[in-house]
Amino acid sequence: MAVSAWGQKPPLLPEKDVVALANELSGETAKRNLEGIARFHRQRGSRGFHEAAELVAERLRTYGLSNVAILQFPVDGKIFYGTQRSRPAWDAESAELREGSFDSVTCVKVPVKVDPKADEKTKKAAKWLDQECTGPVSFDKLLASFAAEPIVLAEDSESADVTADLLDVGAGTKESDYAGKDVKGKIVLVSAQPGAVQDLAVGKFGAVGIVSYAQNQKTAWWGEDENLIRWGHLETFSPNKTFAFMVSLRTARAMKERLAKGERVKLHAVVKAGQLPGNYEVVTATIPGADPNPNDLGLPLKDEEIAFSCHLDHQRPGANDNASGCVTILEVARTLQKLISEGKLARPARTIRFIFPPEIEGTLALMNTEIGKYHLLVPNANGRLEFKSSDPMHNDPLYMDDRPPLHDRIKAVVHMDMVGGAWRRRRCST
């Protein structure tokens, strides 16, 4: 029996449409937009993410798209979107990790203290073992700076001003890693992600901070590069709040060698960062559909939607993961809108929606929200941005008129993520 194909066969578009698209799509425009987004440290609920969202929204408005808005979904650690508990916003103002120098410190030996009532033999046996040291420890060697390289500060770090010795505890994920070691009051050096060790190191053994040299997960782009610094994170909901710095494998190896020789490594960490009530922000815009004919439910076909999505959040620069995906769909939006406006392409039957959320969390909030549970940042009559409560009577881009919820209207999704790397490359750094 012959089997008929339900889908279209190439070419999916008339040749003139393919030519028009090829002539208009611009890699240079996409690259310029990528350079803009990659300037921001785009953590959830942060100022950097908001600035990136504003940049994307401004571009969408300039390109002539409809219903451009930044949607804000409140997050406080208590609100759930679908089955996922929202994580509070997190932001950082500054952070530095410095190593102390003992060049200005003078140490002299002092005798071991003995009981004055001890016999003469015991007194004569007293040895000069201890040291008394005077003079300042200078912390001139900069190991990590949030201002220069934001990725050095692990996400969900809390404010601190700590001076402490560094202690190597290996991976730091098992109690045996701490056996026989005086951890209390120390900063621990670990090979695992900070979030995997904080409850043991800080909560159980009393460490005051973490330095991690966790390496990239073993994936298609895996490859050891001792100069790279991997993104790190603490556990959002852990009761054992602390800070963590990420360092390169090269830096960590040098520290481990010195500690193994018995050398003292003293660090000074200053962090201004923390969680706060805030919002997931999602940028969205549409190219409205044109087909008024009813679908199977009797609703106009133009109210159905095809979504193009990416995730806008990432540490700076985050060029490939995932500014690349976001500027790709931004260029798709620009190209389609321009060609439709010029009459070179027909308006689509269904609405095309472009979505720029925080990864996973923003999408869940977008798909599980209700009227009145979020706010919109949209231009007013004077063109200035202002917040409005979600309301179908106020030109809400998700629920205006009496259309079904967004998750029922979207019929297909094209998601772009990490499209900037050649598939043959074994390494990927962002």
C-alpha positions in Angstrom: 0.0 0.0 0.0 1.3 3.4 -0.9 1.9 5.8 2.0 1.2 9.5 1.3 3.4 12.1 3.0 1.6 14.7 5.1 4.4 17.3 5.2 5.5 19.6 2.4 8.5 18.5 0.3 11.3 20.9 -0.6 11.3 23.6 -1.7 9.0 24.8 1.0 8.7 28.2 -0.5 8.5 29.6 -4.0 11.9 30.4 -5.5 11.2 34.1 -5.4 10.6 34.0 -1.7 13.8 32.0 -1.1 15.8 34.6 -3.2 14.2 37.5 -1.3 15.1 35.9 2.1 18.7 35.1 1.0 19.2 38.7 -0.2 17.9 40.3 3.0 19.3 38.0 5.8 22.4 39.6 7.2 25.1 37.9 9.2 26.7 41.3 9.8 23.5 42.7 11.4 23.3 39.6 13.6 26.9 39.9 14.7 26.4 43.6 15.6 23.4 42.6 17.8 25.5 39.8 19.3 28.2 42.3 20.3 25.5 44.3 22.0 24.0 41.5 24.0 27.4 39.9 25.0 28.3 43.1 26.9 25.9 42.2 29.7 26.2 39.7 32.5 22.8 38.3 32.1 21.9 36.4 35.3 18.3 35.9 36.3 16.6 39.0 37.7 19.8 41.1 37.4 20.4 44.5 36.0 22.5 43.0 33.3 19.6 40.8 32.1 17.3 43.8 32.2 19.6 45.9 30.1 20.0 43.0 27.5 16.2 42.7 27.5 15.7 46.4 26.8 18.3 46.2 24.0 16.4 43.3 22.3 13.0 45.1 22.8 14.4 48.3 21.3 15.6 46.4 18.3 12.3 44.7 17.8 10.4 48.0 17.9 12.9 49.5 15.5 12.3 46.6 13.1 8.6 47.3 13.2 7.3 44.2 15.0 4.0 44.2 16.8 3.1 43.8 20.5 6.7 44.3 21.7 6.9 44.1 25.5 9.1 43.0 28.3 6.9 40.7 30.5 7.8 40.6 34.2 6.9 37.5 36.3 7.5 38.0 40.1 9.9 35.5 41.8 10.6 35.2 45.5 11.4 31.6 46.2 7.8 30.9 47.1 5.8 31.4 43.9 5.5 28.3 41.7 5.2 28.4 37.9 3.8 25.0 36.9 5.8 22.5 38.9 8.9 24.7 39.3 9.6 26.8 42.4 10.7 30.3 41.3 14.2 31.2 42.3 14.7 34.7 43.8 16.5 37.2 41.6 20.2 37.4 42.1 22.6 40.2 41.3 26.2 41.3 42.2 27.7 44.7 42.5 31.3 43.8 43.0 33.7 41.0 44.1 37.4 40.6 44.5 39.6 37.7 45.7 43.2 38.6 46.7 46.1 36.7 48.0 48.1 37.9 51.0 51.9 38.6 50.9 54.0 38.0 54.1 57.0 40.1 52.8 56.3 42.8 55.4 55.8 40.3 58.3 58.6 39.6 60.8 58.5 36.4 62.8 60.7 35.5 65.8 60.8 32.2 67.6 59.5 32.0 71.1 60.1 29.3 73.7 57.6 26.6 74.4 55.7 27.5 77.5 56.3 25.1 80.5 55.0 24.9 84.0 57.1 27.0 86.3 56.9 24.2 88.9 58.4 21.7 86.5 61.8 20.1 87.3 65.0 21.5 85.9 65.3 18.7 83.4 61.9 19.5 81.9 62.7 23.2 81.7 66.0 22.6 79.9 64.2 20.3 77.4 61.9 23.2 76.3 62.5 23.8 72.6 62.1 27.0 70.5 59.2 25.8 68.3 56.6 28.5 68.2 56.7 31.8 66.4 55.4 35.3 67.1 54.9 37.4 64.0 54.4 41.2 63.6 53.7 43.5 60.7 50.9 43.8 58.1 49.9 41.1 55.6 49.4 43.0 52.3 46.8 41.7 49.9 48.2 43.1 46.6 47.9 40.0 44.4 44.5 40.0 42.6 43.3 36.5 41.8 39.7 37.2 40.7 37.7 40.4 39.8 34.0 40.5 39.1 34.4 43.9 37.4 37.0 42.4 34.9 35.5 38.9 34.5 32.0 38.4 36.1 32.2 34.7 35.6 34.6 34.4 38.5 31.8 34.9 41.0 29.5 31.9 41.5 25.8 32.5 41.0 23.9 32.9 44.3 27.0 34.1 46.2 26.2 36.3 49.2 28.0 39.4 50.5 31.1 38.9 52.6 34.3 40.5 53.8 36.5 37.6 54.9 40.2 37.1 55.5 41.1 33.4 55.9 43.6 30.7 55.1 43.0 28.4 52.1 42.6 24.7 52.7 42.6 22.0 50.0 39.8 19.4 50.5 39.9 17.7 47.1 36.5 17.3 45.5 34.8 18.4 48.8 31.7 16.4 48.1 32.3 13.6 50.7 32.9 13.7 54.5 36.1 11.8 54.0 37.5 14.8 52.0 37.5 16.7 55.3 38.8 13.9 57.6 41.7 15.1 59.8 41.5 18.7 58.5 40.8 21.8 60.5 38.2 23.4 58.2 36.5 25.9 60.5 37.2 29.5 59.6 39.0 28.5 56.4 38.2 29.0 52.7 38.2 25.6 51.0 39.7 24.8 47.6 37.5 22.3 45.8 37.3 20.6 42.4 33.5 20.2 42.5 30.9 22.8 41.8 30.4 25.1 44.8 26.8 24.1 45.2 27.8 20.4 45.6 30.0 21.2 48.6 28.5 24.1 50.4 26.3 22.1 52.8 29.2 20.0 53.9 32.0 22.6 53.8 30.1 25.5 55.2 27.1 23.9 57.0 28.8 21.0 58.7 32.5 21.8 58.9 32.3 25.6 59.3 34.2 26.9 56.2 33.7 30.6 55.5 33.9 30.5 51.7 34.7 28.4 48.7 37.2 28.6 45.8 36.3 26.1 43.0 38.1 25.0 39.9 35.3 22.8 38.6 35.8 21.9 35.0 33.4 21.7 32.1 31.1 18.7 31.9 32.2 16.0 29.4 30.2 16.7 26.3 30.8 16.9 22.6 32.9 20.0 23.1 34.8 18.6 26.1 38.5 19.3 26.3 40.7 20.4 29.2 42.0 23.9 28.9 43.8 24.9 32.1 43.3 28.6 31.4 39.5 28.7 31.2 37.2 29.6 34.1 33.9 27.7 34.2 30.6 29.1 35.3 29.9 28.2 38.9 26.8 28.2 41.0 25.7 27.7 44.6 22.5 26.0 45.6 19.7 28.7 45.5 17.7 27.3 48.4 20.5 26.0 50.7 20.3 27.4 54.3 24.1 27.6 54.3 24.6 30.9 52.5 28.2 31.7 51.5 30.3 33.0 48.6 32.3 31.1 46.0 34.9 32.2 43.5 35.8 30.3 40.3 39.4 30.0 39.2 41.2 28.3 36.3 42.8 24.9 36.6 46.2 26.6 36.1 45.6 28.8 39.2 44.2 25.9 41.2 47.2 23.6 40.4 49.6 26.3 41.6 47.7 26.7 44.8 47.5 23.0 45.4 51.3 22.5 44.9 52.1 25.3 47.4 49.7 23.9 50.0 51.0 20.4 49.6 54.5 21.8 50.5 53.2 23.3 53.7 53.1 26.8 52.4 50.5 29.1 53.9 48.0 30.7 51.5 46.0 33.5 53.0 43.1 35.1 51.0 40.9 38.2 51.4 37.5 38.0 49.8 35.2 41.0 49.4 31.8 40.3 47.9 28.7 42.6 47.4 26.0 40.3 46.0 22.9 38.4 47.0 19.4 37.2 46.3 16.4 39.6 46.3 12.8 39.6 45.3 12.6 40.4 41.6 11.3 39.1 38.3 11.9 36.8 35.5 11.8 39.0 32.4 10.7 37.7 29.0 10.9 39.8 25.8 8.2 39.0 23.3 7.0 40.4 20.0 4.8 39.2 17.1 4.3 39.3 13.3 0.5 39.0 13.2 -1.1 36.3 11.1 -3.6 37.1 8.3 -5.8 34.0 7.8 -9.3 34.6 9.2 -10.5 31.1 8.3 -11.5 29.0 11.3 -9.3 26.1 12.6 -10.7 22.9 14.1 -11.9 24.7 17.2 -13.7 27.4 15.2 -11.1 30.1 16.0 -9.4 32.1 13.3 -6.2 30.5 12.0 -4.4 33.8 12.5 -4.7 33.4 16.3 -2.6 30.2 16.2 1.1 30.9 16.7 4.4 29.6 15.6 7.1 30.5 18.1 10.8 31.3 17.6 12.7 31.1 20.9 16.1 31.3 22.5 17.4 31.9 26.0 18.7 35.3 26.7 20.4 34.6 30.1 24.0 33.7 30.5 27.2 35.0 32.1 29.1 37.6 30.2 30.0 37.3 27.4 27.9 34.2 26.7 28.3 34.8 23.0 27.6 31.3 21.7 25.5 30.2 24.7 23.3 31.8 23.9 23.5 35.3 22.4 24.0 33.5 19.1 20.6 31.9 19.2 18.9 35.2 20.3 20.5 37.3 17.5 19.6 34.5 15.0 15.8 34.8 15.8 16.2 38.6 16.0 17.5 38.6 12.5 14.7 36.3 11.4 12.2 38.8 12.9 13.9 41.7 11.1 14.1 40.0 7.8 10.5 38.7 7.8 9.0 42.0 9.0 10.9 44.0 6.4 10.0 41.8 3.4 6.4 41.7 4.5 6.3 45.5 4.8 7.8 45.8 1.4 5.4 43.4 -0.2 8.1 40.9 -1.1 6.6 38.3 1.2 3.0 37.5 2.0 1.9 37.9 5.6 1.9 34.5 7.3 -1.4 32.7 7.9 -0.6 32.2 11.6 1.0 34.7 13.9 4.7 34.3 14.4 5.9 35.0 18.0 9.5 35.7 19.1 10.4 34.9 22.7 13.5 35.8 24.6 13.3 34.3 28.1 15.7 33.2 30.9 16.4 29.5 30.1 13.7 27.0 31.2 12.5 29.2 34.1 11.2 32.1 32.0 9.5 29.7 29.6 7.7 27.9 32.4 6.6 31.2 33.8 5.4 32.4 30.4 3.4 29.2 29.7 1.9 28.9 33.2 0.9 32.4 34.0 -2.5 33.9 34.5 -4.1 37.3 33.8 -3.1 39.8 36.5 -0.1 37.7 37.7 2.6 39.6 35.7 3.5 43.1 34.5 4.4 44.5 31.1 7.0 47.1 30.3 5.7 48.8 27.2 5.9 52.3 25.6 3.3 54.9 26.6 1.8 57.5 24.3 5.0 59.5 24.5 7.2 56.6 23.7 8.6 56.2 27.2 8.6 52.8 28.8 6.3 52.2 31.7 4.8 49.2 33.6 1.2 48.1 33.3 -0.6 45.3 34.9 -1.6 42.4 32.6 -5.1 43.1 31.4 -6.8 42.1 28.2 -8.3 45.6 28.0 -4.8 47.2 28.0 -3.4 45.7 24.8 -1.9 42.7 26.6 0.3 40.9 24.0 -0.6 37.5 25.5 -4.3 37.7 26.3 -5.9 40.6 24.4 -9.4 39.9 23.1 -10.8 36.5 24.2 -8.2 34.3 22.7 -7.1 30.9 24.4 -4.1 30.9 26.7 -0.7 31.2 25.0 0.2 27.5 25.6 -2.9 26.5 23.6 -2.2 28.9 20.7 1.4 27.9 20.0 1.4 25.0 17.5 5.1 24.7 16.8 8.4 26.0 18.2 11.7 26.7 16.5 14.3 27.0 19.3 17.8 28.4 18.6 20.6 27.6 21.1 24.4 27.7 20.6 24.3 28.1 16.8 27.6 30.0 16.7 30.0 27.0 16.9 31.1 24.8 14.0 29.9 21.2 14.6 33.4 19.8 14.1 34.9 21.8 17.0 35.7 19.8 20.1 35.9 22.8 22.4 33.5 25.5 23.1 34.1 28.5 25.4 31.8 31.4 26.1 
